Amino acid sequence: MKTCVPGEEPGAEHEAGPSAHAPGPSARTPGPSAHAPAAGPGYGTAPENGAGETRPRQEDAPARSRRGRTRGRGPRPFGLRTRLVFAFLLVAAVGCGTTAALTYRAARSAILEQTQNTAVSAFRQQVEDLNISLPLDEGSLRDRLLHIARQGKPRPWRVYAEYGTLRVSSTDRPTSSVLTPELRARVHARETTPHTGFQRVVTNGTPYLTIAVPAVFLTQVGGEPQPTGLVLYAVMELREDEANIEALVTAARDGALPALAIALIPALIAARGVLRPVRELRHAAASMGRGRLDTRIHAKGSDELADLARTFNESAAELERSVTELRRAEARARRFASDVSHELRTPLAGMLAVTEVLDEDAGSLDSDTARAVRLISAETVKLAVLVEDLMEISRFDARAAELHTDEVDVADCVRKTLSGRHWTDPEQVHAVLGEGIRARLDPRRFDVVVANLVGNALRHGRAPVTVRVHADGGSTLVVQVSDRGPGIHPDVLPHVFERFYKADPARARSAGSGLGLAITEENVRLHGGTVEAGNHPAGGAVFTVRIPL
């Protein structure tokens, strides 16, 4: 009779063939573990490099991929550096624009006012020096206007005179579009005073300065000015002044672009100074994400970024202390489970040998004694299976589990697993195996996966159990185990692969060790695959294993 005798040293691998995790459904060798085992503390965390680990765990791949993407990520198009430089340039542009606008406004006013004051003062002086004798005739008035036009300052004038219905001009060019009604109304309203009126107008795109001065004479009594009815107008083009103003605008615009280019240098320097602590913080965070918890940032200064660096250092130190303590506690727990399991193997080997002898002689004993002997024998076998499961879990926790892969025929491996557990009755286990599927697997660990899933389906589901094997897209091996039972409650589904998990808390004892599905998940993960639990729409639980071919 073949018995399950734990005689291996810690860390040794089981022999190939029928696994102790999922022996056949006999009284001496209970089947695989329950549907709902549980996960221990720290399950699924980033692995440490164990001394015997030769293959990285599958769940580390996404983390490594994320870290790789983090290290390879280049400058963002609209990152903080770009936004800081843009903000500096925006401030510089606003400053240059505001300065240019104010300078343009002040320069324009100064240029135009200077030209305007010179022209108004000179024209008024010419009108005051004009010796008017009434009545006026057109010929003599034209000569006077030509004389005044030649005296124009700061550039030549065109002079016009209005006296009642008489209109005289120093030039043949029309004046109707230049001398506005507003200017005429203003002068006639104030013609009793020596003050002048002026106005800047734009006609056909040409700027003009128009000046109106009424001619007066002084009375002999009191010297009060009296109107003569004659009003003289001077028109002067402002093209030259506008050209000077345009030159100022062009100079301001041309000076703004180099100013922005020069402002880019201090902007980059300032952005670099601001972002240096941020980059150091990012590198430190990435380093801690890779497991270097002793990473610290050099904090200097008394600004907000320095305070952030000090806070990061304090948090990192506290995290390092906490993680170190957790690792020590986890290592102690793993070592304790491994040591206890190892110490139990030797006495269990003797107990199994004794119970085997008692089992053979149980038929000759009275019924009560025989029942007690068989109970002791069955419980001893369960204890042996539990110890073996604990030893296997301790290998996974210590990252010491190894794969010994070989290219195998998957359908042939599944048939050997079912045959070794005496699951050959089609009414009990129905196999739908895709032929010709070859994959690199660890035969012993793949045997444990199939045996645990089928054994759990037989124990907690309802026959017949269906085992399907096929290749998905030629790149993934899919093994599906389904039963005809009531299925798994939705509240239980997230916990089915946890260690020692009980779907019913009142069920203190389990037919298996409670570690079967946890070991199954670890073996599948070691192959780089995944295992999922669910319910079939027609009823029953469905476990699906996917392993890369």
Secondary structure, DSSP 8 states (H G I E B T S, - for coil): ---------TT----SSS-TTS--SSSSS--S--S--B--TTTTS-----TT--S--TTHHHHHHHHHHHHH----TTSHHHHHHHHHHHHHHHHHHHHHHHHHHHHHHHHHHHHHHHHHHHHHHHHHT----SS--HHHHHHHHHHHHHT-SSS--EEEEEETTEEEESSSS--TTTS-HHHHHHHHHTTTSS--EEEEEEETTEEEEEEEEEEEEE-TTTT-EEEEEEEEEEEEE-HHHHHHHHHHHHHHHHHHHHHHHHHHHHHHHHHHHHHHHHHHHHHHHHHHHTT-TT------SSSHHHHHHHHHHHHHHHHHHHHHHHHHHHHHHHHHHHHHHHHHHHHHHHHHHHHHHHHHHGGGS-HHHHHHHHHHHHHHHHHHHHHHHHHHHHHHHTT------EEEEHHHHHHHHHHHTT---TTTEEEEE-TT-EEEE-HHHHHHHHHHHHHHHHHHS-S-EEEEEEEETTTEEEEEEE-SS----TTTGGGTTBTT--SSTT----SS-S-HHHHHHHHHHHTT-EEEEEE-TTSSEEEEEEEE-
